[in-house]
């Protein structure tokens, strides 16, 4: 499988020490199978940091990928929302997976999630609001074992 990582720098070897904990699936190296999503991430992070160049680093999964532990969310369901809220609000979570994959909370979905966290509406309403939204995917590589299971192939300048 090919995975893309958008950034303002070239990444040949992912380093989990640069991970931010308040993202959808917590501290991890974030990738996607959607190159367009990676391009958006690259442009956005370059603009936010006002530094570097938008780049997409391309990775390929190896044989070791089969031996990882996965938590996969097929959709933005109740379990996905619960986990995203826990990570985004800094709640303690027992880390037991090498990779977590599922929908990306983008600009539109983050508004719904933030309003849900603030208590503006209950979970069932949040899920109804999320249902029609178009999601891209993300693969959060959470462990050194997961990072070691991917190989850098090339970097694409935008």
N, C-alpha and C positions, 0 to 999 in steps of 0.2 A: 504494500500500500504506500502511496505517496502522501506525505504530509507537508504542509507549508506553514512557515512562521514569518509573520510580517513584523518588521522592526525598523529602527533608524540606524542600525548597525548590522554588519554581517555576523551571522551566528553559525559557526562550523561545529562547535561542541557546546551543547546546552549546559548552562550552569545554574543549578537550582538555587544557589545562594542569592541570585538576583530576583527571586520570586516575590510577588506581593501576596499577602494573605487574604486581602479583602475582595478577591475576584470570585467569579461564579463557583469555581471548584477549589478555591483556596490556593495556597502556594504550589506552583507547578510551572512547567514549561508548556506554554499553550501553542497548539497547532490546529490545523484544520485540513480537511480534504478539498476545500473550496478555495481555489487560488484567488478568486475575486475578493473573498472575505479577507484573505491574508494581505492583499494589496490595500484594502481599506484600512486594516490595522497598521500597516507600514506607514501610510500617509498620515494617519491620525497621530501615531506616537511621535513621528518626526515633527509634526506641527506642535504638539503639546510640549515636547522637549526643546523645540526650537534649536535642534542640533542634529547633525548627521544627514543621511540621505535615505529616502524610502527604499527598502530592500526586502525581498522575499527570499528566505533561505529554504531550500528544498531538501527534504529528508525522505529516506526510504526505510521501511521497516524490514528487519531481518528475521532470521529463523527464531531468534530469542523472543520475538514479539508474541509467539504462540504460548510461551511459558509465563506470561505476565498475568496478574489478577486484574480483572476489569469490572467496573461498574458502568453500565450503559443505560442511558435514558433515550428511549425512542422518540419521546415527545416531551413537551413542557407540561407534565402532569403534576399531580399533588406531591409526589415524592421528589421530583426535580425541584419544584418550588421550595419545598421544605429545606432541601440541602443548600440551594443557592442562598436562601435567607440566612441560614446558619453561618455559612462562610462570610457573607457580606456584612453580617452584624457581629462577627468576631466570636461566635460561640465556640466552645471547645468541642471538637469532633475527633472521634477515634479514627485515625488514618489507617485503613486496611487494604487499600487498593493501589496498584501501580499506575493505573490509568483510569480516569473518569472521562466518559464521553457523553455528549448530548447537545441539546440546543444551546446557542449562544444568546445571552441576554444582551440585546443591542440597545441603541438609544431609546427606541420606542418601548421595548419591554422593560427596561430599567425603570422607566417612569411608573409603570404599573407595579413593579416589585417594590419600589421605594414608597409608593402610596400604601401598599399592603403592609409593609413594615411599620409605617407611621400610624396604622390603624384606621386609615381613611375608609377602607372597606374590608369585608371578610374574605377568607380564602376562596370560597365558591365564586364570588364576584371576580376576584383576581384571575382565577382560572378561566372564567368565561371571557374576560377581556384578552387573555393571552391566546385563547383558542384560534382566532382567525389570523393571528400574526404569522408572517413568514420568517422562519428561523434558518440560520446557517448552522453548521456543526462545529464542535470544538473537541479536541482531544487534549486533555490535561495530563501531561506526563509528570507524575507526582513523586517518583522515586529515582534513585540513581540506576536501579535495574531497568526502569522504563527508558531513561535517557540513553543507556548503553545499548538498547535494542533498536535504535535508529542510527542511520548513517547519513551524513551530509553528502549531497550530490552536487549541488550548484547553488549559486546565489543569482537572483534576477534583480537587476536595477530597474526602477520604475521611472 
